[in-house]
Amino acid sequence: MDICVIGAGHVGLVTAACFAELGNQVICIDSNKARIADIKQSIMPFYEPGMKEMVVKNVQKKRLSFTASLKDAVRKSLVIFIAVGTPPKENGEADLTSIERVAQDIARYMPSYRLVVEKSTVPVETGKWVEHTIKVNVSGKKKFDVASNPEFLSEGSAIDDFMRPDRVVLGVESKRAEDLLVELYKPLNCPIVVTDIKSAEIIKHASNSFLACKISFINAIANICDRVGADVEKVAKGVGADRRIAYKFLHAGCGYGGFCFPKDVDAFIRIAEKKGYDFHLLKAVREINEEQKELIVKKIESVLWNLKGKTIGILGLSFKPGTDDMRFAPSIDIIDRLQTSGTKIRAFDPQAMPEAKKIFGKGIKFCKDVYEVAKGSDCLAVITEWNEFKELDFKRLKKLLKQPIIIDGRNIYDPNKIKKLGFTYVGIGRS
């Protein structure tokens, strides 16, 4: 099919590249001309494993192209995916300004029938407004359909998530739209959930909010484990072995971050409020997540006593491994609270250093590796569970640290092994 994807961010670029990989003709549009120019030079705007290789391959095969001209792309494409940003407002609502502007432009430029698909994460009833916006801006009696096709892409595994999904959700209001999208996704050979647009929009927020619930739940359990001397890792395995619950996302740590979970939880709370429902459960999920970041600081303080003048080594800055994304990363709040207490920060991350430098500037010492972080630090705190942090030379670390202390904010180490090496070990919900 002839497709265009509006937006070359995490969702848009992955979507465009993967649809091209499936054999479609794809045009990816972004209003940021500098970003488009970089991508054409094979410079990716973010780190995602396998992304650059897939983009280069499909550009060479002439299945994928990039432009800043929405007009040309809309004229050439039958199916139009909207994947522009929906950043949070101060009150937690999603800012849909870009969605409205794009819908207006699509209406002005489409020469005949087009299927316009929401790919961005949007609040329920956005589809209705997109349809209304196109209707009042389109010329003549050109027909169109609006559909919802929420994404479920995790940064660090986005390509695999797209190509091997658990399910594809299609929110449609016409047989024509359903047939087009079912045909488009047919090569993935996966379950397809076809529903109305409003239900599809809620599925996205409900899915992310439920996963956030699981994370906050196990973090709450970890706090109880800390108080009674139980091991949250063993508890999580016992609970997760129940197939009704499953083990994924039952990993205690210093809280969730990234652009999806915090934003979507806030947005869903706000959506419910506007409809007269007080979502107490999600408010508690959000509160627990904030408390986890404070907990890391308290655990560091518990082994160092006074924090003022101490040097803390931070391992991992991105909100999760496999990405350079620093948006809502727990490391930001944790470092801020540590600095407020008068500490000096040394840090390393395999991918997120350039992004982190934009946030912290010269406020922290960025190091070339874990061992440079450890040199002269009073303790090491693992904030992001990068694989390379799991296999370290602990004898070397012990010599470099002022005090042999490890704060395992992601429970990636065996407490007994670390203690036997002469370290003070502090985990989350583990003694």
Secondary structure, 3 states (H helix, E strand, C coil): CEEEEECCCHHHHHHHHHHHHCCCEEEEECCCHHHHHHHHCCCCCCCCCCHHHHHHHHHHCCCEEEECCHHHHHHHCCEEEECCCCCECCCCCECCHHHHHHHHHHHHHCCCCEEEEECCCCCCCHHHHHHHHHHHHCCCCCCEEEEECCCCCCCCCHHHHHHCCCCEEEECCCHHHHHHHHHHHHHHCCCEEEECHHHHHHHHHHHHHHHHHHHHHHHHHHHHHHHHCCCHHHHHHHHHCCCCCCCCCCCCCCCCCCCCHHHHHHHHHHHHHHCCCCCHHHHHHHHHHHHHHHHHHHHHHHHHCCCCCCEEEEECCCCCCCCCCCCCCHHHHHHHHHHHCCCEEEEECCCCHHHHHHHHCCCCEECCCHHHHHCCCCEEEECCCCHHHCCCCHHHHHHHCCCCEEEECCCCCCHHHHHHCCCEEECCCCC
